[in-house]
Amino acid sequence: MSKNIFFVTSSQDQAKQVVPQIRQTDVEFRSICVVDDRSEAEQLVHPESKEFRNAVNGSIVGLVIGFLYGAATLSVIGARFIPGILGASLILGYSGLGGVLFGAIIGSTGIFTSDKKN
């Protein structure tokens, strides 16, 4: 359950009248937001997840690194010993998948976080 309280009013004057009434209650004032536009309230209730964005950025970087790792693996194996197109695509695919998973974990908790907490 959300710890925030949102009030939507029909005009800015009505919003200014509501604030003194809210201050008289036992509710923390930091958790109250009064807006006069419904779209603003929806944006406050459903903010874009920063963790998700950081995980996506990490996944993209991880995918690139995974494909490079898979290509390096194929070059080390050599053209003579690659087990066909299916084997080469599986090596590249699994390297990319591992890179995506690792990048999502590292991205959401590590170097790709946009605001770090001290």
DSSP file (Angstrom, degrees, kcal/mol; ACC not computed):
  #  RESIDUE AA STRUCTURE BP1 BP2  ACC     N-H-->O    O-->H-N    N-H-->O    O-->H-N    TCO  KAPPA ALPHA  PHI   PSI    X-CA   Y-CA   Z-CA
    1    1 A M              0   0    0      0, 0.0     2,-0.1     0, 0.0     0, 0.0   0.000 360.0 360.0 360.0 141.6    0.0    0.0    0.0
    2    2 A S        -     0   0    0      1,-0.1    43,-0.0     2,-0.1     0, 0.0  -0.391 360.0-154.3 -71.2 141.9    1.2    3.5   -0.9
    3    3 A K  S    S+     0   0    0     -2,-0.1     2,-0.3     2,-0.0    -1,-0.1   0.421  72.0  87.9 -92.0  -0.1    2.5    5.7    1.9
    4    4 A N        -     0   0    0     41,-0.1     2,-0.4    28,-0.0    28,-0.2  -0.706  64.4-149.7-100.5 151.1    1.6    8.8   -0.2
    5    5 A I  E     -a   32   0A   0     26,-3.0    28,-1.7    -2,-0.3     2,-0.4  -0.982  11.8-164.9-120.0 130.7   -1.7   10.7   -0.3
    6    6 A F  E     -a   33   0A   0     -2,-0.4     2,-0.4    26,-0.2    28,-0.2  -0.960   3.8-166.7-120.1 133.0   -2.8   12.5   -3.5
    7    7 A F  E     -a   34   0A   0     26,-2.5    28,-2.3    -2,-0.4     2,-0.5  -0.972   4.3-161.2-116.5 131.1   -5.6   15.0   -3.7
    8    8 A V  E     -a   35   0A   0     -2,-0.4     2,-0.3    26,-0.2    28,-0.2  -0.958  13.2-174.7-112.4 123.3   -6.9   16.1   -7.1
    9    9 A T        -     0   0    0     26,-2.4     3,-0.1    -2,-0.5    29,-0.0  -0.743  31.8-127.0-114.2 163.6   -8.9   19.4   -7.2
   10   10 A S  S    S+     0   0    0     -2,-0.3     2,-0.3     1,-0.1    26,-0.1   0.705  90.2  19.3 -83.8 -19.5  -10.8   21.1  -10.0
   11   11 A S  S  > S-     0   0    0     24,-0.1     4,-1.6     1,-0.1     5,-0.1  -0.958  73.9-116.3-145.5 164.1   -9.0   24.4   -9.7
   12   12 A Q  H  > S+     0   0    0     -2,-0.3     4,-2.0     2,-0.2     5,-0.1   0.837 114.6  57.0 -70.6 -32.3   -5.8   25.9   -8.2
   13   13 A D  H  > S+     0   0    0      1,-0.2     4,-1.4     2,-0.2    -1,-0.2   0.908 106.3  49.3 -63.6 -41.8   -7.8   28.0   -5.8
   14   14 A Q  H  > S+     0   0    0      1,-0.2     4,-1.6     2,-0.2    -1,-0.2   0.871 108.3  54.2 -65.5 -36.0   -9.4   24.9   -4.4
   15   15 A A  H  X S+     0   0    0     -4,-1.6     4,-1.4     1,-0.2    -1,-0.2   0.902 106.5  51.4 -63.7 -40.6   -6.0   23.3   -4.0
   16   16 A K  H  < S+     0   0    0     -4,-2.0    -1,-0.2     1,-0.2    -2,-0.2   0.811 109.9  50.3 -66.4 -29.5   -4.8   26.3   -2.0
   17   17 A Q  H  X S+     0   0    0     -4,-1.4     4,-0.7     1,-0.2    -1,-0.2   0.796 107.0  54.3 -76.7 -29.3   -7.8   26.0    0.3
   18   18 A V  H  X S+     0   0    0     -4,-1.6     4,-2.1     1,-0.2     3,-0.2   0.843  94.2  69.2 -74.6 -33.6   -7.3   22.3    0.9
   19   19 A V  H  X S+     0   0    0     -4,-1.4     4,-2.1     1,-0.2    -1,-0.2   0.895  97.8  48.7 -58.4 -46.5   -3.6   22.5    2.1
   20   20 A P  H  > S+     0   0    0      0, 0.0     4,-0.8     0, 0.0    -1,-0.2   0.875 111.7  51.2 -62.3 -33.7   -4.4   24.3    5.4
   21   21 A Q  H  < S+     0   0    0     -4,-0.7     3,-0.4    -3,-0.2     4,-0.3   0.875 109.4  49.9 -68.0 -36.3   -7.1   21.7    6.2
   22   22 A I  H >< S+     0   0    0     -4,-2.1     3,-1.6     1,-0.2     5,-0.3   0.879 102.8  60.3 -69.8 -37.0   -4.6   18.9    5.5
   23   23 A R  H 3< S+     0   0    0     -4,-2.1    -1,-0.2     1,-0.3    -2,-0.2   0.751  97.6  60.8 -63.5 -23.0   -2.0   20.5    7.8
   24   24 A Q  T 3< S+     0   0    0     -4,-0.8    -1,-0.3    -3,-0.4    -2,-0.2   0.636  92.8  83.6 -78.5 -13.9   -4.4   20.2   10.7
   25   25 A T  S <  S-     0   0    0     -3,-1.6    -3,-0.0    -4,-0.3     0, 0.0  -0.224  92.3-109.9 -81.8 176.9   -4.6   16.4   10.3
   26   26 A D  S    S+     0   0    0      2,-0.1     2,-0.2    -2,-0.0    -1,-0.1   0.308  80.5 115.8 -89.0   7.5   -2.1   13.9   11.8
   27   27 A V  S    S-     0   0    0     -5,-0.3     2,-0.1     1,-0.1    -2,-0.1  -0.566  77.6-105.0 -81.3 140.4   -0.7   13.0    8.4
   28   28 A E    >   -     0   0    0     -2,-0.2     3,-0.9     1,-0.1    -1,-0.1  -0.422  23.9-140.1 -61.0 134.0    2.9   13.8    7.6
   29   29 A F  G >  S+     0   0    0      1,-0.2     3,-1.4     2,-0.2    -1,-0.1   0.793  96.5  65.7 -70.8 -26.6    3.0   16.8    5.3
   30   30 A R  G 3  S+     0   0    0      1,-0.3    -1,-0.2     3,-0.0    -2,-0.1   0.752  98.0  55.1 -65.7 -22.8    5.8   15.4    3.2
   31   31 A S  G <  S+     0   0    0     -3,-0.9   -26,-3.0   -27,-0.1     2,-0.4   0.251  91.3  90.4 -96.6  14.5    3.6   12.6    2.0
   32   32 A I  E <   +a    5   0A   0     -3,-1.4     2,-0.4   -28,-0.2   -26,-0.2  -0.921  47.9 180.0-115.3 135.3    0.8   14.9    0.7
   33   33 A C  E     -a    6   0A   0    -28,-1.7   -26,-2.5    -2,-0.4     2,-0.5  -0.993   7.8-165.8-134.1 126.7    0.6   16.2   -2.9
   34   34 A V  E     +a    7   0A   0     -2,-0.4     2,-0.3   -28,-0.2   -26,-0.2  -0.959  16.1 172.0-114.1 121.8   -2.3   18.5   -4.1
   35   35 A V  E     -a    8   0A   0    -28,-2.3   -26,-2.4    -2,-0.5   -24,-0.1  -0.891  32.2-150.1-126.6 157.3   -2.6   18.9   -7.9
   36   36 A D  S    S+     0   0    0     -2,-0.3     2,-0.4   -28,-0.2   -28,-0.1   0.255  81.1  67.5-109.2  11.6   -5.2   20.6  -10.1
   37   37 A D     >  -     0   0    0      1,-0.1     4,-1.4   -26,-0.1     3,-0.5  -0.996  69.1-146.3-134.2 129.6   -4.6   18.3  -13.1
   38   38 A R  H  > S+     0   0    0     -2,-0.4     4,-2.2     1,-0.2     5,-0.2   0.843  99.1  58.6 -64.7 -34.3   -5.5   14.6  -13.2
   39   39 A S  H  > S+     0   0    0      1,-0.2     4,-1.8     2,-0.2    -1,-0.2   0.858 103.2  53.5 -66.0 -33.4   -2.6   13.8  -15.5
   40   40 A E  H  > S+     0   0    0     -3,-0.5     4,-1.8     2,-0.2    -1,-0.2   0.896 108.2  50.3 -64.8 -39.4   -0.1   15.2  -12.9
   41   41 A A  H  X S+     0   0    0     -4,-1.4     4,-2.2     1,-0.2    -2,-0.2   0.904 109.2  50.6 -66.3 -40.7   -1.6   12.9  -10.3
   42   42 A E  H  X S+     0   0    0     -4,-2.2     4,-2.2     1,-0.2    -1,-0.2   0.867 109.1  51.9 -65.1 -35.1   -1.3    9.8  -12.5
   43   43 A Q  H  < S+     0   0    0     -4,-1.8    -1,-0.2     1,-0.2    -2,-0.2   0.872 110.9  47.8 -68.2 -36.0    2.3   10.7  -13.2
   44   44 A L  H  < S+     0   0    0     -4,-1.8    -2,-0.2     1,-0.2    -1,-0.2   0.865 113.7  46.9 -71.2 -35.8    3.0   10.9   -9.4
   45   45 A V  H  < S+     0   0    0     -4,-2.2    -2,-0.2     1,-0.3    -1,-0.2   0.869 121.7  35.0 -74.1 -36.7    1.2    7.6   -8.7
   46   46 A H  S  < S+     0   0    0     -4,-2.2    -1,-0.3    -5,-0.2    -2,-0.1  -0.634  79.3 177.8-119.6  71.8    2.9    5.7  -11.5
   47   47 A P        -     0   0    0      0, 0.0     2,-0.3     0, 0.0    -3,-0.1  -0.383  40.7 -97.2 -72.5 154.6    6.5    7.0  -11.8
   48   48 A E        -     0   0    0      1,-0.1     2,-0.4    -5,-0.1     3,-0.1  -0.540  44.4-112.3 -70.5 133.3    8.8    5.5  -14.3
   49   49 A S     >  -     0   0    0     -2,-0.3     4,-1.7     1,-0.2     5,-0.1  -0.530  23.9-165.6 -74.1 120.8   11.0    2.9  -12.6
   50   50 A K  H  > S+     0   0    0     -2,-0.4     4,-2.5     2,-0.2     5,-0.2   0.853  90.3  56.5 -71.8 -34.7   14.6    4.0  -12.4
   51   51 A E  H  > S+     0   0    0      2,-0.2     4,-2.3     1,-0.2    -1,-0.2   0.903 106.8  49.3 -64.0 -39.5   15.7    0.5  -11.5
   52   52 A F  H  > S+     0   0    0      2,-0.2     4,-2.3     1,-0.2    -1,-0.2   0.926 111.2  48.7 -64.8 -44.0   14.1   -0.9  -14.6
   53   53 A R  H  X S+     0   0    0     -4,-1.7     4,-2.3     1,-0.2    -2,-0.2   0.901 112.1  49.2 -62.5 -41.1   15.7    1.6  -16.8
   54   54 A N  H  X S+     0   0    0     -4,-2.5     4,-2.3     1,-0.2    -1,-0.2   0.884 110.5  50.7 -65.5 -38.3   19.1    0.9  -15.2
   55   55 A A  H  X S+     0   0    0     -4,-2.3     4,-2.2     2,-0.2    -2,-0.2   0.884 109.7  50.3 -66.6 -38.0   18.6   -2.8  -15.7
   56   56 A V  H  X S+     0   0    0     -4,-2.3     4,-2.2     2,-0.2    -2,-0.2   0.918 110.2  49.6 -65.9 -42.8   17.7   -2.3  -19.4
   57   57 A N  H  X S+     0   0    0     -4,-2.3     4,-2.0     1,-0.2    -2,-0.2   0.920 112.7  47.5 -61.4 -42.9   20.9   -0.2  -19.9
   58   58 A G  H  X S+     0   0    0     -4,-2.3     4,-2.6     1,-0.2    46,-0.3   0.868 109.7  53.8 -65.0 -36.6   22.9   -2.9  -18.2
   59   59 A S  H  X S+     0   0    0     -4,-2.2     4,-2.5    44,-0.3    -2,-0.2   0.893 107.4  50.3 -65.2 -40.1   21.2   -5.6  -20.3
   60   60 A I  H  X S+     0   0    0     -4,-2.2     4,-2.0     2,-0.2    -2,-0.2   0.939 113.7  44.2 -64.7 -46.3   22.1   -3.8  -23.6
   61   61 A V  H  X S+     0   0    0     -4,-2.0     4,-2.4     1,-0.2    -2,-0.2   0.909 113.8  51.7 -63.7 -41.4   25.7   -3.5  -22.6
   62   62 A G  H  X S+     0   0    0     -4,-2.6     4,-2.7     1,-0.2    38,-0.3   0.861 107.0  53.5 -63.3 -36.4   25.8   -7.1  -21.4
   63   63 A L  H  X S+     0   0    0     -4,-2.5     4,-2.6    36,-0.3    -1,-0.2   0.920 109.8  47.2 -64.1 -44.3   24.3   -8.3  -24.7
   64   64 A V  H  X S+     0   0    0     -4,-2.0     4,-2.2     2,-0.2    -2,-0.2   0.938 114.7  46.0 -63.0 -46.3   27.1   -6.5  -26.6
   65   65 A I  H  X S+     0   0    0     -4,-2.4     4,-2.4     1,-0.2    -2,-0.2   0.898 112.1  52.4 -63.8 -39.8   29.7   -8.0  -24.3
   66   66 A G  H  X S+     0   0    0     -4,-2.7     4,-2.5     2,-0.2    30,-0.2   0.909 109.5  48.2 -63.0 -42.9   28.1  -11.4  -24.5
   67   67 A F  H  X S+     0   0    0     -4,-2.6     4,-2.6     2,-0.2    -1,-0.2   0.898 111.7  49.9 -64.7 -39.5   28.1  -11.4  -28.3
   68   68 A L  H  X S+     0   0    0     -4,-2.2     4,-2.3     2,-0.2    -2,-0.2   0.903 111.2  49.3 -63.6 -40.2   31.8  -10.3  -28.4
   69   69 A Y  H  X S+     0   0    0     -4,-2.4     4,-2.2     2,-0.2    -2,-0.2   0.907 111.6  48.9 -64.5 -42.0   32.6  -13.1  -25.9
   70   70 A G  H  X S+     0   0    0     -4,-2.5     4,-2.3     2,-0.2    -2,-0.2   0.897 111.2  49.4 -64.5 -40.7   30.7  -15.6  -28.1
   71   71 A A  H  X S+     0   0    0     -4,-2.6     4,-2.1     2,-0.2    -2,-0.2   0.894 110.9  50.2 -65.7 -38.8   32.5  -14.4  -31.3
   72   72 A A  H  X S+     0   0    0     -4,-2.3     4,-2.0     2,-0.2    -2,-0.2   0.888 109.4  51.9 -65.2 -38.1   35.9  -14.7  -29.4
   73   73 A T  H  X S+     0   0    0     -4,-2.2     4,-2.3     1,-0.2    -2,-0.2   0.924 110.1  48.4 -63.0 -43.9   35.0  -18.2  -28.4
   74   74 A L  H  X S+     0   0    0     -4,-2.3     4,-2.1     1,-0.2    -2,-0.2   0.873 110.5  51.2 -65.2 -35.9   34.2  -19.1  -32.0
   75   75 A S  H  < S+     0   0    0     -4,-2.1    -1,-0.2     2,-0.2    -2,-0.2   0.853 110.1  49.5 -70.9 -32.1   37.4  -17.6  -33.2
   76   76 A V  H  < S+     0   0    0     -4,-2.0    -2,-0.2     1,-0.2    -1,-0.2   0.894 109.7  51.3 -70.6 -39.4   39.4  -19.6  -30.6
   77   77 A I  H  < S-     0   0    0     -4,-2.3     4,-0.3    -5,-0.2    -2,-0.2   0.910 109.2-139.0 -62.7 -41.1   37.6  -22.8  -31.6
   78   78 A G    >X  -     0   0    0     -4,-2.1     3,-0.7    -5,-0.2     4,-0.6   0.084  19.9 -85.5  94.2 152.0   38.5  -22.1  -35.3
   79   79 A A  T 34 S+     0   0    0      1,-0.2     3,-0.4     2,-0.2    -1,-0.1   0.800 123.0  58.9 -63.9 -30.4   36.5  -22.5  -38.5
   80   80 A R  T 34 S+     0   0    0      1,-0.2    -1,-0.2    -3,-0.1    -2,-0.1   0.832 111.1  38.6 -69.0 -31.6   37.5  -26.2  -38.8
   81   81 A F  T <4 S+     0   0    0     -3,-0.7    -1,-0.2    -4,-0.3    -2,-0.2   0.362  80.7 117.4-106.9   4.9   36.0  -27.3  -35.5
   82   82 A I     <  -     0   0    0     -4,-0.6     2,-1.9    -3,-0.4     3,-0.1  -0.605  68.9-129.0 -72.2 128.8   32.8  -25.2  -35.3
   83   83 A P     >  -     0   0    0      0, 0.0     4,-0.9     0, 0.0     3,-0.2  -0.205  56.1 -80.4 -78.6  50.1   29.9  -27.7  -35.2
   84   84 A G  H  >  -     0   0    0     -2,-1.9     4,-2.2     2,-0.2     5,-0.2  -0.172  64.9 -54.0  86.7-178.6   27.9  -26.1  -38.1
   85   85 A I  H  > S+     0   0    0      1,-0.2     4,-2.6     2,-0.2     5,-0.2   0.889 134.2  52.8 -65.7 -40.8   25.6  -23.1  -38.2
   86   86 A L  H  > S+     0   0    0      2,-0.2     4,-2.2     1,-0.2    -1,-0.2   0.922 110.6  47.0 -63.2 -44.1   23.4  -24.4  -35.4
   87   87 A G  H  X S+     0   0    0     -4,-0.9     4,-2.2     2,-0.2    -1,-0.2   0.910 113.3  48.3 -64.6 -41.9   26.3  -24.9  -33.1
   88   88 A A  H  X S+     0   0    0     -4,-2.2     4,-2.3     1,-0.2    -2,-0.2   0.904 112.4  48.5 -65.2 -41.3   27.7  -21.4  -33.9
   89   89 A S  H  X S+     0   0    0     -4,-2.6     4,-2.8     1,-0.2    -1,-0.2   0.859 110.6  51.8 -68.8 -33.8   24.3  -19.8  -33.3
   90   90 A L  H  X S+     0   0    0     -4,-2.2     4,-2.8    -5,-0.2     5,-0.3   0.909 109.6  49.2 -67.2 -40.9   23.9  -21.6  -30.0
   91   91 A I  H  X S+     0   0    0     -4,-2.2     4,-1.8     2,-0.2    -2,-0.2   0.937 116.2  42.6 -63.1 -45.7   27.3  -20.4  -28.8
   92   92 A L  H  X S+     0   0    0     -4,-2.3     4,-2.4     2,-0.2    -2,-0.2   0.911 115.7  49.9 -65.6 -41.7   26.5  -16.8  -29.8
   93   93 A G  H  X S+     0   0    0     -4,-2.8     4,-2.5     1,-0.2    -2,-0.2   0.924 112.8  44.3 -65.0 -45.8   22.9  -17.0  -28.4
   94   94 A Y  H  X S+     0   0    0     -4,-2.8     4,-2.4     2,-0.2    -1,-0.2   0.849 112.9  52.0 -70.1 -33.0   23.9  -18.5  -25.0
   95   95 A S  H  X S+     0   0    0     -4,-1.8     4,-2.1    -5,-0.3    -2,-0.2   0.921 112.3  46.5 -65.6 -42.7   26.8  -16.0  -24.7
   96   96 A G  H  X S+     0   0    0     -4,-2.4     4,-2.3   -30,-0.2    -2,-0.2   0.899 111.9  50.6 -64.7 -41.0   24.3  -13.1  -25.5
   97   97 A L  H  X S+     0   0    0     -4,-2.5     4,-2.5     2,-0.2     5,-0.2   0.919 110.7  48.8 -63.5 -44.3   21.8  -14.5  -23.0
   98   98 A G  H  X S+     0   0    0     -4,-2.4     4,-2.6     1,-0.2     5,-0.2   0.894 111.1  50.9 -62.0 -39.2   24.4  -14.8  -20.3
   99   99 A G  H  X S+     0   0    0     -4,-2.1     4,-2.6     2,-0.2   -36,-0.3   0.888 109.7  50.1 -64.8 -39.3   25.5  -11.2  -21.0
  100  100 A V  H  X S+     0   0    0     -4,-2.3     4,-2.2   -38,-0.3    -2,-0.2   0.935 113.5  45.3 -64.4 -46.6   21.9   -9.9  -20.8
  101  101 A L  H  X S+     0   0    0     -4,-2.5     4,-1.9     2,-0.2    -2,-0.2   0.939 116.9  44.0 -64.1 -47.0   21.3  -11.7  -17.5
  102  102 A F  H  X S+     0   0    0     -4,-2.6     4,-2.6     1,-0.2     5,-0.3   0.899 113.6  51.5 -65.1 -40.3   24.5  -10.6  -16.0
  103  103 A G  H  X S+     0   0    0     -4,-2.6     4,-2.8    -5,-0.2   -44,-0.3   0.859 107.8  52.3 -65.1 -36.1   24.1   -7.0  -17.3
  104  104 A A  H  X S+     0   0    0     -4,-2.2     4,-2.0   -46,-0.3    -1,-0.2   0.907 112.6  44.9 -66.9 -41.0   20.6   -6.7  -15.8
  105  105 A I  H  X S+     0   0    0     -4,-1.9     4,-1.2     2,-0.2     5,-0.2   0.956 120.0  39.5 -67.2 -49.7   21.9   -7.7  -12.4
  106  106 A I  H  X S+     0   0    0     -4,-2.6     4,-2.8     1,-0.2     6,-0.6   0.887 115.4  54.2 -67.5 -38.2   24.9   -5.5  -12.5
  107  107 A G  H  < S+     0   0    0     -4,-2.8    -1,-0.2    -5,-0.3    -2,-0.2   0.883 109.8  44.7 -65.7 -39.2   23.0   -2.7  -14.2
  108  108 A S  H  < S+     0   0    0     -4,-2.0    -1,-0.2    -5,-0.2    -2,-0.2   0.721 130.5  22.3 -80.2 -19.4   20.2   -2.5  -11.6
  109  109 A T  H  < S+     0   0    0     -4,-1.2    -2,-0.2    -5,-0.2    -1,-0.2   0.548 124.5  29.9-120.5 -11.0   22.5   -2.6   -8.6
  110  110 A G  S >< S-     0   0    0     -4,-2.8     3,-1.4    -5,-0.2    -3,-0.1   0.333 111.8  -9.2-122.2-117.8   25.9   -1.5   -9.8
  111  111 A I  T 3  S+     0   0    0      1,-0.3    -4,-0.1    -5,-0.1    -3,-0.1   0.660 121.3  56.3 -73.2 -18.7   27.7    0.7  -12.3
  112  112 A F  T 3  S+     0   0    0     -6,-0.6    -1,-0.3    -5,-0.1     2,-0.2   0.344  73.3 123.0 -97.1   8.2   24.7    1.7  -14.4
  113  113 A T    <   -     0   0    0     -3,-1.4     3,-0.2    -7,-0.2    -5,-0.1  -0.501  53.0-150.7 -70.0 136.7   22.6    3.1  -11.5
  114  114 A S  S    S+     0   0    0      1,-0.3     2,-0.5    -2,-0.2    -1,-0.1   0.858  83.5  29.8 -81.8 -35.4   21.6    6.7  -12.3
  115  115 A D  S    S-     0   0    0      2,-0.0     2,-0.3   -65,-0.0    -1,-0.3  -0.946  77.6-156.9-127.3 113.9   21.4    7.9   -8.7
  116  116 A K        -     0   0    0     -2,-0.5     2,-0.4    -3,-0.2    -6,-0.0  -0.672  12.0-134.0 -90.2 139.5   23.6    6.2   -6.2
  117  117 A K              0   0    0     -2,-0.3    -1,-0.0     1,-0.1    -2,-0.0  -0.774 360.0 360.0 -93.5 134.1   22.7    6.3   -2.5
  118  118 A N              0   0    0     -2,-0.4    -1,-0.1     0, 0.0    -2,-0.0   0.445 360.0 360.0 -91.8 360.0   25.5    7.1   -0.1
